[in-house]
Amino acid sequence: MISQIKYQINPDIIWVNESKGRIVLIMPDKRECICLNGFDAAMWRSIWQGISPLMWKHPFEEQANNAMDTIKEWIKAGLIKVVHS
């Protein structure tokens, strides 16, 4: 059986979905808020819903962004974690 990498939001982080697709990540321990818009917000929401964020890879590349770089940054910052299934 082949394991597949999946991503999950950090359970210590609260997300708030605001109007126009904006998401605010509230990190109580750090007393910090991070605002995500556009594709970042869509990618974050897909992770929260258990959908692969790599579905956003093509639109990101069209706008000169790299979805995998974004995922790596989020993992490094502790915003998401890798889970294997």
N, C-alpha and C positions, 0 to 999 in steps of 0.2 A: 504494500500500500504506500503510495507516494504522499508525503506530507506537503501541505500547502501553507505558505506564509499568509497570515491574516493580521490585521491591525485592529487595535481596540483603544478607545480613548482611556486616558488615565482616570480611574474612578474618583480621584480626589479633586477633579476639575469639574466645575459646574458649567454647563453651556446654556446660553440664552439665545433663542432665535428671535431676532428683531425684524422689523419691516425691511423690505427690499433685499432679502437674502443675507442680511448681516448677522454674524454670530459673535457674541462676546464671550470669551473664556475667562471665568473668574477663578483665580487661584488663591484661596483663603490663606494658605500658609505663607505665601510670598507677598500677599496684599497687592496683587498685580492683576491687571486686566489686559487681555489681548483681543483686539478686534480683527475679525476675518471678513473679507468681502469677496464677491465674485467667485472665481473657481476655487479659491482657498476655502471659502465657506461651504461650497458644494462638496468639495472633497472631504472636509471635516464631517459634514452631515452624513455622507455615505459611510464613513468609518463608524459613526455613532449608530447607524442603522444596520451595520454588519455587512455592508456591500463593499466590494473591493474598490479602493480609491484609484486603482490603476485604470478604471474605466474613464478617468479624467485625463489620462496620459496624452492622448491625441490633442484635445483642445489646449492643454498646457503647452505642448510643443509648438502649436500654431502661433501662440503668443510669446514664443521664445522663453518659456518657463519649462522647468524639468520637474515632473511630478515626483520622481524618485528622490531628487534633491530636497524637495519640500518635505517628503516623508522622513528622510534621514534627519533633517533639521528638527522636525517635531519629536522624533524619538530622542534625539540628543538633549532637547529641552525638557523632556519628560512629559510632553503633551499627549503622546500616544505610546503604546507598547506593542511589541510583536507577540502574537500568539500563534501557535502551530496547531493545525487540525488534521 
